[in-house]
Amino acid sequence: MPPVPPRMVVAALRGGSGKTTLTLGLIQALADLGLAVAPFKKGPDYIDPFWLSEAAGAPCRNLDPFLMGPDQVRRSFAYYSGEFQAAVIEGNRGLFDGMDAEGSYSTAELAKILAAPVVVALDCTMASRTVAAVALGCQRYDPELNLAGFILNPVGTSRQERVVRRAVEAATGLPVLGAVPRLKLDMPQRHMGLVPPQEHARVAQALRQAARSVAAHVDLERVRAIMAQAPAWSEDEAPLGLMPPSPPRGPRPRIGVVRDAAFGFYYPENLEALANFGAELVFCSALADPELPPVDALYLGGGFPETHAPALAANASFRASLAAAAGDGLPIYAECGGLMYLGRHLIVDGQAWDMAGVLPVDFAMQRRPQGHGYSLCRVDEKNPFWPVGYEFKAHEFHYSLPQPLPGAELRLAYQVLRGKGFLGDRGGVVEKQVLGTYHHVHALGSPGWAPGLVEAAKIRIT
């Protein structure tokens, strides 16, 4: 593989600080200069990568030291960035925030794995010289981290900018690369973050507005110079789990993928891995299609079924065709939102909407998250996709609460060693050849996932 390109990590002091908007503006502004930019997002996330992909005009990849491990992170970054002229990695949460007091799997740790310089967005809300103390703390907290500069975001007045800029540069000796005022962008949010761009009619306008604001207030040439300081390196191997050791043989099974505004949470690597292991992907919509197309297995990802519940309920023919296929033994792998769609009802604000009825469970939306964070699971019951004894890492983020129907006997495939289970400390509902789970997996963190799904589809056609 070619050497990795110039790069940087955009970090912040906390989540919800405007870091995504700033990163979007930086990527779009660099692209406007003619650079082919590879976008990356640290951590498990679906929505921010949608927007980062739109800004870069290229698929955004997730890099997660917990899910993948450092070797897989390096391989993935090298594999997906080598053909680009630059790479921008958006961090998550605060720079040093991780799973524990040691900051395990933090944005800072990711930056060190990638040998990437870090630019920190400093929140200047109602503060001036104190911002310099925070910047100095970030600089000294981890001497192994290549902290290369700061961007003030947001600043309120020109006087505040002058004071903060001088104080930060005097305290740290590092450059302030720009000072961005509070941006009023047309980028609406909902309970899981930004609204996905496929639901937002003015995507291009919002991105252009962000790019203009960033380009007007950030020294892009100094940013490029910092990116160019990152040492070049290369990898000899593609990441594990992305492709088989030898080309697949035999007939190509057709794996359906339900992808629309209600179900859009798919890591690109997951879809690529399925194709690489021999599947033909067939995309369909639970909102628009009259029925499930002829397929040998189905991948039903997460998303926002709760915001599309009336439309999903109205498409009774698609629900009926999916339920009939499940009853006929079609292998179905369903994650989170897809799991909720397989239930009998989805209850939103007290109103019950008919879903596919494959599983004897209702799902009721709650005001607070019912599961949030990393998880570790061990398979201990027979199921269509995972061998017994297999351990896998995953993540979960859902607001729904499962409510099994009275008398329902649910078979659960795995033990949840870390995180929340479907019921108690168990997860993975199995019904015939269906497995429904709240736990999202990444193909590069669970190398057995794609071949397991493809093999289940192959069994269906033999």
C-alpha positions as CSV (number, residue, x, y, z in Angstrom):
1,M,0.0,0.0,0.0
2,P,1.2,3.6,-0.6
3,P,2.4,5.7,2.3
4,V,-0.2,7.4,4.4
5,P,-0.8,11.1,3.5
6,P,-0.3,14.3,5.6
7,R,-2.9,14.2,8.4
8,M,-4.2,15.7,11.6
9,V,-6.6,14.9,14.4
10,V,-9.2,17.6,15.3
11,A,-9.9,17.3,19.0
12,A,-11.8,19.3,21.7
13,L,-12.2,19.6,25.4
14,R,-15.6,17.9,25.6
15,G,-18.4,16.5,23.5
16,G,-21.0,18.8,22.1
17,S,-18.5,21.7,21.7
18,G,-19.0,22.3,17.9
19,K,-16.0,20.1,16.9
20,T,-18.0,18.3,14.2
21,T,-19.1,21.6,12.6
22,L,-15.5,22.8,12.7
23,T,-14.2,19.6,11.2
24,L,-16.8,19.7,8.5
25,G,-15.7,23.2,7.6
26,L,-12.0,22.3,7.6
27,I,-12.6,19.3,5.3
28,Q,-14.8,21.3,2.9
29,A,-12.3,24.2,2.9
30,L,-9.4,21.9,2.1
31,A,-11.4,20.2,-0.6
32,D,-12.1,23.6,-2.1
33,L,-8.4,24.1,-2.3
34,G,-8.3,21.1,-4.6
35,L,-7.1,18.5,-2.1
36,A,-8.5,15.0,-2.1
37,V,-9.3,14.6,1.6
38,A,-9.9,11.2,3.4
39,P,-12.3,11.7,6.3
40,F,-12.2,9.6,9.4
41,K,-14.1,9.6,12.7
42,K,-12.8,8.4,16.0
43,G,-15.0,6.0,17.9
44,P,-18.3,4.3,17.2
45,D,-20.5,6.8,15.3
46,Y,-22.8,6.7,12.3
47,I,-24.3,10.2,12.0
48,D,-21.2,12.4,12.0
49,P,-19.5,10.2,9.3
50,F,-22.5,10.8,7.1
51,W,-21.8,14.5,7.2
52,L,-18.0,14.1,7.0
53,S,-18.5,12.0,3.9
54,E,-20.7,14.7,2.3
55,A,-18.0,17.3,3.0
56,A,-15.1,15.2,1.6
57,G,-17.0,13.6,-1.3
58,A,-15.6,10.3,0.0
59,P,-16.7,7.6,2.5
60,C,-15.8,8.4,6.1
61,R,-14.2,5.5,8.0
62,N,-14.4,4.9,11.7
63,L,-11.2,4.3,13.7
64,D,-11.8,2.8,17.1
65,P,-8.9,1.5,19.3
66,F,-11.3,-0.5,21.5
67,L,-13.3,-2.2,18.8
68,M,-10.3,-2.8,16.5
69,G,-7.1,-2.7,18.5
70,P,-4.1,-0.5,17.4
71,D,-2.8,-2.8,14.6
72,Q,-6.2,-2.9,12.9
73,V,-6.5,0.9,13.4
74,R,-3.2,1.4,11.6
75,R,-4.1,-1.0,8.8
76,S,-7.5,0.5,8.2
77,F,-6.1,4.0,8.2
78,A,-3.4,3.1,5.7
79,Y,-5.7,1.1,3.5
80,Y,-8.3,3.8,3.2
81,S,-6.1,6.9,3.1
82,G,-3.3,5.9,0.8
83,E,-4.8,7.3,-2.4
84,F,-5.7,10.6,-0.9
85,Q,-3.6,13.8,-0.5
86,A,-4.6,14.5,3.1
87,A,-6.6,13.0,5.9
88,V,-8.6,14.6,8.7
89,I,-9.6,12.6,11.7
90,E,-12.3,14.0,14.0
91,G,-11.9,12.9,17.6
92,N,-14.7,12.2,20.0
93,R,-15.6,13.5,23.5
94,G,-12.7,15.3,25.2
95,L,-9.1,14.8,24.0
96,F,-8.1,12.6,26.9
97,D,-11.4,11.0,27.7
98,G,-11.5,7.2,27.5
99,M,-13.0,4.2,29.2
100,D,-11.2,4.8,32.5
101,A,-9.1,7.2,34.5
102,E,-6.1,6.3,32.4
103,G,-7.9,7.5,29.2
104,S,-7.8,4.1,27.5
105,Y,-8.9,4.3,23.9
106,S,-9.1,8.1,23.9
107,T,-8.6,10.5,21.0
108,A,-5.1,11.2,22.3
109,E,-4.3,7.5,22.1
110,L,-5.6,7.3,18.6
111,A,-3.5,10.2,17.6
112,K,-0.4,8.5,18.9
113,I,-1.3,5.3,17.1
114,L,-1.5,7.2,13.8
115,A,1.5,9.5,14.6
116,A,-0.8,12.4,13.8
117,P,-0.5,15.9,15.0
118,V,-3.4,17.2,17.0
119,V,-5.2,20.5,16.7
120,V,-7.4,21.3,19.7
121,A,-10.6,23.4,19.4
122,L,-10.6,25.5,22.6
123,D,-14.0,26.6,23.9
124,C,-13.8,30.3,24.7
125,T,-17.3,30.8,25.9
126,M,-17.4,33.5,28.6
127,A,-13.6,33.1,29.2
128,S,-10.3,34.8,28.2
129,R,-6.9,34.1,29.8
130,T,-8.2,31.0,31.6
131,V,-8.4,29.4,28.2
132,A,-4.5,29.6,28.1
133,A,-4.3,27.7,31.3
134,V,-6.5,24.9,29.8
135,A,-4.3,24.9,26.7
136,L,-1.2,24.6,28.7
137,G,-2.7,21.7,30.7
138,C,-3.5,19.9,27.4
139,Q,0.1,20.5,26.2
140,R,1.8,19.2,29.3
141,Y,-0.7,16.4,30.3
142,D,0.8,13.9,27.8
143,P,4.4,14.7,26.6
144,E,4.2,11.9,24.1
145,L,1.3,13.6,22.3
146,N,2.1,15.8,19.3
147,L,-0.1,18.7,20.1
148,A,0.6,21.1,17.3
149,G,-1.9,24.0,17.6
150,F,-5.2,25.4,18.6
151,I,-8.3,26.9,17.1
152,L,-10.5,29.2,19.2
153,N,-14.1,28.1,18.8
154,P,-16.2,30.1,19.4
155,V,-15.1,33.6,20.1
156,G,-17.5,36.4,20.8
157,T,-15.6,39.6,20.0
158,S,-12.4,40.8,18.4
159,R,-11.1,41.9,21.8
160,Q,-11.7,38.5,23.3
161,E,-9.9,36.9,20.3
162,R,-6.8,39.1,20.8
163,V,-6.6,38.4,24.5
164,V,-7.1,34.7,24.2
165,R,-4.7,34.3,21.2
166,R,-1.9,36.2,22.9
167,A,-2.4,34.3,26.2
168,V,-2.5,30.9,24.6
169,E,0.5,31.4,22.4
170,A,2.6,33.0,25.2
171,A,1.7,30.1,27.6
172,T,2.3,27.2,25.2
173,G,4.5,28.5,22.4
174,L,2.1,26.8,20.0
175,P,0.2,28.7,17.2
176,V,-3.4,29.7,17.3
177,L,-4.5,28.7,13.8
178,G,-7.7,30.6,13.8
179,A,-10.6,32.0,15.8
180,V,-14.1,31.0,14.6
181,P,-17.1,33.0,15.8
182,R,-20.2,31.2,16.9
183,L,-21.7,29.7,13.8
184,K,-25.4,29.7,13.1
185,L,-25.7,26.9,10.7
186,D,-28.7,25.1,9.2
187,M,-27.8,21.7,10.7
188,P,-30.6,20.5,12.9
189,Q,-30.2,18.0,15.7
190,R,-32.2,15.2,17.4
191,H,-31.7,12.9,20.4
192,M,-28.7,11.1,18.9
193,G,-26.9,14.1,17.5
194,L,-27.1,15.8,14.1
195,V,-29.9,14.8,11.8
196,P,-28.5,12.6,9.0
197,P,-27.9,14.5,5.8
198,Q,-30.2,12.2,3.8
199,E,-33.0,13.7,5.9
200,H,-31.8,17.3,5.5
201,A,-32.9,19.1,2.3
202,R,-30.1,21.8,2.4
203,V,-27.0,19.7,2.9
204,A,-24.8,21.4,0.3
205,Q,-25.9,24.9,1.6
206,A,-25.0,23.9,5.2
207,L,-21.6,22.6,4.3
208,R,-20.7,25.5,2.1
209,Q,-21.7,27.9,4.9
210,A,-19.4,26.0,7.3
211,A,-16.6,26.0,4.8
212,R,-16.8,29.7,4.2
213,S,-16.9,30.5,7.9
214,V,-13.9,28.3,8.6
215,A,-11.9,29.4,5.6
216,A,-12.5,33.1,6.6
217,H,-11.2,32.6,10.1
218,V,-8.6,29.8,10.0
219,D,-5.1,29.9,8.4
220,L,-5.5,27.0,6.1
221,E,-1.8,27.2,4.9
222,R,-0.6,26.8,8.5
223,V,-3.0,23.9,8.9
224,R,-1.6,22.2,5.9
225,A,2.0,22.8,7.1
226,I,1.1,21.1,10.4
227,M,-0.4,18.1,8.5
228,A,2.7,17.8,6.4
229,Q,4.9,17.4,9.5
230,A,3.3,14.0,10.2
231,P,5.8,11.2,9.5
232,A,5.0,9.0,6.5
233,W,4.6,5.3,7.0
234,S,2.9,2.4,5.2
235,E,1.4,-1.0,5.9
236,D,1.9,-4.2,4.0
237,E,-1.5,-5.8,4.9
238,A,-5.1,-4.9,4.6
239,P,-7.1,-5.0,7.8
240,L,-8.3,-8.4,9.0
241,G,-12.0,-9.1,8.4
242,L,-12.2,-7.0,5.2
243,M,-11.5,-9.8,2.7
244,P,-10.9,-13.6,2.6
245,P,-7.4,-15.0,2.3
246,S,-8.3,-16.4,-1.1
247,P,-11.0,-15.4,-3.6
248,P,-14.5,-16.9,-2.7
249,R,-15.7,-19.8,-4.8
250,G,-19.1,-21.1,-5.7
251,P,-22.4,-19.1,-6.3
252,R,-22.7,-15.6,-4.9
253,P,-25.5,-15.4,-2.4
254,R,-27.8,-12.4,-2.5
255,I,-27.8,-10.5,0.8
256,G,-30.5,-7.9,1.1
257,V,-29.6,-4.6,2.9
258,V,-32.5,-2.4,4.1
259,R,-31.2,1.1,3.6
260,D,-33.3,4.2,3.7
261,A,-34.1,7.1,5.9
262,A,-35.3,4.8,8.7
263,F,-32.4,2.4,8.5
264,G,-29.1,3.9,7.5
265,F,-26.6,2.9,10.2
266,Y,-24.1,0.8,8.2
267,Y,-20.3,1.0,8.4
268,P,-19.0,1.0,4.9
269,E,-16.5,-1.7,5.8
270,N,-19.3,-4.0,6.8
271,L,-20.9,-3.8,3.4
272,E,-17.5,-4.1,1.6
273,A,-16.6,-7.1,3.7
274,L,-19.8,-8.9,2.8
275,A,-19.1,-8.2,-0.9
276,N,-15.5,-9.3,-0.6
277,F,-16.5,-12.6,1.0
278,G,-18.7,-13.4,-1.9
279,A,-22.1,-11.7,-1.4
280,E,-24.1,-9.8,-4.0
281,L,-25.7,-6.9,-2.1
282,V,-29.3,-6.1,-2.9
283,F,-30.5,-2.8,-1.4
284,C,-34.1,-2.2,-0.6
285,S,-36.3,0.2,1.4
286,A,-38.8,-0.6,4.2
287,L,-40.4,2.7,3.5
288,A,-40.8,2.7,-0.2
289,D,-40.6,-0.9,-1.6
290,P,-43.8,-3.0,-1.7
291,E,-42.1,-6.2,-0.6
292,L,-38.7,-7.7,0.2
293,P,-36.8,-8.6,-3.0
294,P,-35.6,-12.3,-3.5
295,V,-32.6,-12.7,-1.3
296,D,-30.7,-15.4,0.5
297,A,-30.2,-13.4,3.7
298,L,-31.0,-10.0,5.1
299,Y,-28.9,-7.4,6.9
300,L,-31.2,-4.9,8.7
301,G,-29.2,-2.2,10.3
302,G,-29.8,0.5,12.9
303,G,-31.3,3.9,12.3
304,F,-34.3,6.0,13.3
305,P,-37.4,3.7,13.0
306,E,-39.0,5.8,15.8
307,T,-39.1,9.0,13.7
308,H,-40.5,7.0,10.7
309,A,-42.9,4.8,12.6
310,P,-46.1,5.9,10.9
311,A,-44.5,5.4,7.4
312,L,-43.1,2.0,8.4
313,A,-46.4,0.9,9.8
314,A,-48.2,2.1,6.6
315,N,-46.1,-0.1,4.4
316,A,-48.0,-3.2,5.4
317,S,-47.0,-5.2,2.3
318,F,-43.3,-4.9,3.0
319,R,-43.7,-5.9,6.7
320,A,-45.8,-8.9,5.6
321,S,-43.2,-10.0,3.1
322,L,-40.4,-9.8,5.6
323,A,-42.4,-11.7,8.3
324,A,-43.2,-14.4,5.7
325,A,-39.5,-14.7,4.7
326,A,-38.5,-14.9,8.4
327,G,-41.1,-17.6,8.9
328,D,-39.7,-19.5,6.0
329,G,-36.2,-19.6,7.6
330,L,-34.5,-16.6,5.9
331,P,-31.3,-15.7,7.8
332,I,-31.8,-12.2,9.1
333,Y,-29.2,-10.2,11.1
334,A,-30.8,-7.2,12.7
335,E,-29.1,-4.5,14.7
336,C,-30.8,-2.0,17.1
337,G,-33.2,-0.1,14.9
338,G,-33.5,-3.2,12.8
339,L,-34.2,-5.3,15.9
340,M,-37.0,-2.8,16.9
341,Y,-38.6,-3.2,13.4
342,L,-38.8,-7.0,13.9
343,G,-40.9,-6.5,17.0
344,R,-44.7,-6.5,17.1
345,H,-45.1,-2.8,17.9
346,L,-43.0,0.2,18.2
347,I,-44.4,2.5,20.9
348,V,-43.6,6.2,20.5
349,D,-45.2,8.8,22.8
350,G,-47.7,6.3,23.9
351,Q,-48.9,5.3,20.5
352,A,-48.2,1.8,19.2
353,W,-47.3,1.4,15.6
354,D,-47.4,-2.0,13.8
355,M,-44.0,-3.4,12.9
356,A,-43.0,-6.7,11.2
357,G,-44.1,-9.0,14.1
358,V,-41.2,-11.4,13.7
359,L,-40.3,-11.3,17.4
360,P,-42.9,-11.5,20.3
361,V,-41.7,-8.2,21.7
362,D,-42.9,-4.6,21.8
363,F,-40.4,-1.8,21.9
364,A,-41.2,1.4,23.8
365,M,-39.2,4.5,23.3
366,Q,-37.9,6.2,26.5
367,R,-36.7,9.7,27.2
368,R,-33.2,8.5,28.4
369,P,-30.8,6.1,26.8
370,Q,-31.4,2.5,27.8
371,G,-28.0,1.3,26.6
372,H,-24.9,3.5,25.8
373,G,-21.3,2.6,25.4
374,Y,-18.9,-0.2,24.5
375,S,-19.8,-3.8,25.1
376,L,-18.1,-7.2,25.2
377,C,-20.1,-10.4,24.5
378,R,-19.5,-14.1,24.5
379,V,-21.7,-16.5,22.4
380,D,-22.9,-19.5,24.4
381,E,-26.0,-20.6,22.4
382,K,-26.5,-21.8,18.9
383,N,-27.5,-19.2,16.4
384,P,-27.3,-18.6,12.6
385,F,-24.2,-16.4,12.5
386,W,-21.8,-16.8,15.5
387,P,-20.1,-20.0,16.6
388,V,-20.5,-20.9,20.3
389,G,-17.5,-19.6,22.3
390,Y,-16.9,-16.6,20.0
391,E,-16.2,-13.3,21.8
392,F,-16.8,-10.0,20.1
393,K,-16.6,-6.4,20.9
394,A,-19.4,-4.0,20.0
395,H,-21.2,-0.8,21.0
396,E,-24.7,0.2,21.8
397,F,-26.8,3.4,21.9
398,H,-30.5,3.0,22.1
399,Y,-33.5,4.7,23.7
400,S,-35.9,1.8,23.3
401,L,-37.0,-0.6,26.1
402,P,-37.9,-4.2,25.0
403,Q,-41.2,-5.5,26.4
404,P,-41.7,-9.2,25.8
405,L,-45.2,-10.3,25.3
406,P,-46.8,-12.2,28.2
407,G,-45.7,-15.9,28.0
408,A,-43.1,-15.3,25.4
409,E,-40.2,-17.6,25.6
410,L,-37.1,-15.8,24.2
411,R,-33.9,-17.6,23.2
412,L,-30.9,-15.4,23.7
413,A,-27.6,-16.2,22.0
414,Y,-24.9,-14.6,24.1
415,Q,-23.8,-13.4,27.5
416,V,-23.1,-9.6,27.8
417,L,-19.8,-9.4,29.8
418,R,-19.7,-5.6,29.5
419,G,-22.6,-3.3,28.7
420,K,-26.4,-3.8,28.7
421,G,-28.2,-6.9,27.6
422,F,-31.5,-7.4,25.9
423,L,-32.8,-8.9,29.1
424,G,-30.5,-8.9,32.1
425,D,-27.0,-9.8,31.1
426,R,-28.0,-11.6,27.9
427,G,-28.4,-10.4,24.4
428,G,-29.1,-11.6,20.8
429,V,-32.7,-12.7,20.4
430,V,-32.9,-15.8,18.2
431,E,-36.1,-16.9,16.4
432,K,-35.6,-19.6,13.7
433,Q,-32.8,-18.1,11.5
434,V,-33.2,-14.5,12.9
435,L,-30.8,-12.9,15.2
436,G,-31.7,-9.5,16.6
437,T,-29.3,-7.5,18.7
438,Y,-28.8,-4.1,20.3
439,H,-25.0,-4.4,19.8
440,H,-23.5,-2.9,16.7
441,V,-20.4,-4.6,15.4
442,H,-17.7,-3.3,13.1
443,A,-16.4,-5.8,10.5
444,L,-12.7,-4.9,11.2
445,G,-13.3,-5.4,15.0
446,S,-15.2,-8.6,14.6
447,P,-13.4,-10.4,11.7
448,G,-15.8,-13.4,11.9
449,W,-18.9,-11.3,11.3
450,A,-19.0,-11.0,7.5
451,P,-18.0,-14.6,6.7
452,G,-20.6,-15.8,9.2
453,L,-23.4,-13.9,7.5
454,V,-22.2,-14.9,4.0
455,E,-22.0,-18.5,5.1
456,A,-25.6,-18.4,6.4
457,A,-26.7,-17.1,3.1
458,K,-24.8,-19.8,1.2
459,I,-26.4,-22.5,3.2
460,R,-29.8,-21.1,2.2
461,I,-29.1,-21.6,-1.5
462,T,-27.4,-25.1,-1.3
